[in-house]
Amino acid sequence: MDKYISLPLAEYQEIKNRLERFLGGMPEEEAMQNISRALSLLEKNHSCIGASMSVRPVRLSLAAAIEIAKRQIDFAHLDYTGNPDLPRYKEICYIIAEVLAMEIEDRDGAPKAIKINGSFTNVEMVQEVYSQLTHAHAELVADNFAQITSKIYNKKAYLQTALYNSVFELDAHYSNQVKHDFGY
């Protein structure tokens, strides 16, 4: 049975380039046959391999993660001459990319954690939440950040938490804003 996965374009290109280097310019059809054979052998021999085989997820490069983040928040739409908010959106892209590029396990296979809302949260879960970010979330975080008048001592941690929370708060924020503006 064939198995299909969905990948962002940048991640697909990175994997394709690695495979092309590994397979030494082999024609695509022949390369796919070799990959299929290798997967079949792995599946057949899985019971022999057992728990001794350790598979580590491939780390996403920071450059690929930046491209994913830019597409996610529609950065091309924001990147025009004279946009006063452009530096803030660049920072947001870099923060999203850094989280997306984090390894989810340490060398011993233990899950890594990142501090969100003042407590440590599993990196994989934070990455799943960050993968749902859109332009609207980035706009909400940027607007809220611009309205803060008190000093923020750790801006990066603040923005990481704000981006994480924005996924859960976006609809409620705009509903509240409409009620406030129109007196409902």
C-alpha positions as CSV (number, residue, x, y, z in Angstrom):
1,M,0.0,0.0,0.0
2,D,1.4,3.4,-1.0
3,K,1.9,6.0,1.8
4,Y,1.7,9.7,1.0
5,I,2.7,12.6,3.2
6,S,2.2,16.3,2.7
7,L,5.3,18.5,2.9
8,P,5.8,22.3,2.5
9,L,7.6,23.1,-0.8
10,A,10.9,24.2,0.9
11,E,11.0,21.0,2.9
12,Y,10.2,18.9,-0.2
13,Q,13.0,20.7,-2.1
14,E,15.5,20.1,0.7
15,I,14.7,16.4,0.8
16,K,14.8,16.1,-2.9
17,N,18.2,17.8,-3.1
18,R,19.6,15.5,-0.4
19,L,18.2,12.4,-2.2
20,E,19.7,13.6,-5.5
21,R,23.1,14.0,-3.9
22,F,22.8,10.7,-2.2
23,L,21.7,8.9,-5.4
24,G,24.3,10.6,-7.5
25,G,22.2,12.0,-10.3
26,M,20.3,8.7,-10.9
27,P,17.2,9.1,-13.1
28,E,14.1,9.9,-11.0
29,E,12.2,6.7,-11.9
30,E,15.2,4.5,-11.0
31,A,15.7,6.4,-7.8
32,M,12.1,6.0,-6.8
33,Q,12.3,2.3,-7.4
34,N,15.4,2.1,-5.2
35,I,13.7,4.0,-2.5
36,S,10.6,1.8,-2.7
37,R,12.8,-1.3,-2.5
38,A,14.6,0.1,0.6
39,L,11.3,0.9,2.3
40,S,10.0,-2.6,1.5
41,L,13.1,-4.2,3.0
42,L,12.8,-2.0,6.1
43,E,9.2,-3.0,6.6
44,K,9.9,-6.7,6.0
45,N,12.9,-6.7,8.4
46,H,11.3,-4.4,11.0
47,S,10.6,-7.4,13.3
48,C,14.3,-8.4,13.1
49,I,15.4,-4.9,13.9
50,G,13.2,-4.4,16.9
51,A,13.7,-1.6,19.4
52,S,17.5,-1.5,18.8
53,M,17.0,0.7,15.7
54,S,16.9,4.4,16.6
55,V,15.3,6.8,14.1
56,R,15.8,10.5,14.7
57,P,13.7,13.0,12.9
58,V,15.5,15.2,10.3
59,R,16.0,18.7,11.5
60,L,14.6,21.4,9.3
61,S,17.3,24.0,8.3
62,L,16.8,27.5,9.5
63,A,16.7,28.8,6.0
64,A,13.9,26.4,5.0
65,A,12.1,27.3,8.2
66,I,12.3,31.0,7.5
67,E,10.8,30.4,4.0
68,I,8.0,28.3,5.6
69,A,7.3,31.1,8.2
70,K,7.3,33.7,5.4
71,R,4.7,31.8,3.4
72,Q,2.7,31.0,6.5
73,I,2.2,34.7,7.4
74,D,2.1,35.9,3.8
75,F,5.2,37.9,4.2
76,A,5.4,38.7,0.5
77,H,2.2,40.7,1.0
78,L,3.9,42.8,3.7
79,D,7.3,43.3,2.0
80,Y,6.7,46.5,0.3
81,T,8.8,49.7,0.4
82,G,7.8,52.0,3.2
83,N,6.0,49.4,5.3
84,P,6.7,50.7,8.9
85,D,5.8,47.3,10.4
86,L,8.2,45.3,8.2
87,P,10.9,45.0,10.9
88,R,8.4,43.6,13.4
89,Y,7.1,41.1,10.9
90,K,10.7,40.0,10.1
91,E,11.3,39.4,13.8
92,I,8.0,37.4,14.0
93,C,9.2,35.3,11.0
94,Y,12.5,34.6,12.6
95,I,10.9,33.5,15.9
96,I,8.5,31.2,14.1
97,A,11.3,29.8,12.0
98,E,13.5,29.2,15.1
99,V,10.8,27.2,16.8
100,L,10.0,25.2,13.6
101,A,13.7,24.4,13.2
102,M,14.2,23.2,16.8
103,E,15.0,19.5,17.3
104,I,12.2,17.7,19.2
105,E,14.5,15.3,21.0
106,D,17.9,15.5,22.6
107,R,20.7,13.1,21.8
108,D,19.3,10.6,24.3
109,G,15.9,10.6,22.7
110,A,14.2,12.6,25.5
111,P,11.7,15.2,24.3
112,K,13.0,18.8,24.4
113,A,11.0,21.6,25.9
114,I,10.7,25.3,25.4
115,K,9.4,27.9,27.8
116,I,5.9,29.2,26.9
117,N,3.7,31.1,29.3
118,G,6.4,30.7,32.0
119,S,6.4,26.9,32.0
120,F,8.1,24.3,29.9
121,T,6.1,22.9,27.0
122,N,7.1,20.0,24.7
123,V,8.8,21.4,21.5
124,E,6.8,19.1,19.2
125,M,3.5,20.5,20.6
126,V,4.7,24.1,20.2
127,Q,5.7,23.3,16.6
128,E,2.3,21.9,15.9
129,V,0.6,25.0,17.3
130,Y,3.1,27.3,15.4
131,S,2.3,25.4,12.2
132,Q,-1.3,26.8,12.4
133,L,-0.1,30.5,12.5
134,T,-1.4,32.7,9.7
135,H,-1.1,36.3,8.7
136,A,-4.0,37.2,11.0
137,H,-2.1,35.7,14.0
138,A,1.1,37.6,13.2
139,E,-1.0,40.8,12.7
140,L,-2.7,40.3,16.1
141,V,0.7,39.8,17.8
142,A,2.3,42.7,16.0
143,D,-0.6,45.1,16.9
144,N,-0.7,44.0,20.5
145,F,3.1,44.4,20.8
146,A,2.9,47.9,19.4
147,Q,0.3,48.9,22.0
148,I,2.4,47.8,25.0
149,T,3.7,50.8,27.0
150,S,5.5,48.9,29.8
151,K,9.1,47.6,29.4
152,I,9.4,44.1,28.2
153,Y,12.7,42.6,29.4
154,N,12.8,39.4,27.2
155,K,11.1,40.4,23.9
156,K,11.9,37.1,22.2
157,A,10.2,35.0,25.0
158,Y,7.3,37.5,25.0
159,L,6.8,37.1,21.3
160,Q,7.2,33.3,21.4
161,T,4.4,33.1,24.0
162,A,2.3,35.7,22.2
163,L,2.5,33.7,19.0
164,Y,1.6,30.5,20.8
165,N,-1.4,32.1,22.5
166,S,-2.6,33.8,19.4
167,V,-3.7,30.5,17.9
168,F,-6.1,30.0,20.8
169,E,-7.2,33.6,21.1
170,L,-7.7,35.0,17.6
171,D,-11.4,34.4,17.3
172,A,-12.1,35.5,20.8
173,H,-10.1,38.7,20.3
174,Y,-12.0,39.8,17.2
175,S,-15.4,38.8,18.8
176,N,-14.5,40.9,21.8
177,Q,-13.3,43.8,19.6
178,V,-16.6,43.8,17.6
179,K,-18.7,43.7,20.9
180,H,-16.6,46.6,22.3
181,D,-16.7,48.7,19.1
182,F,-20.5,48.2,18.5
183,G,-21.7,48.0,22.1
184,Y,-23.1,44.5,21.9
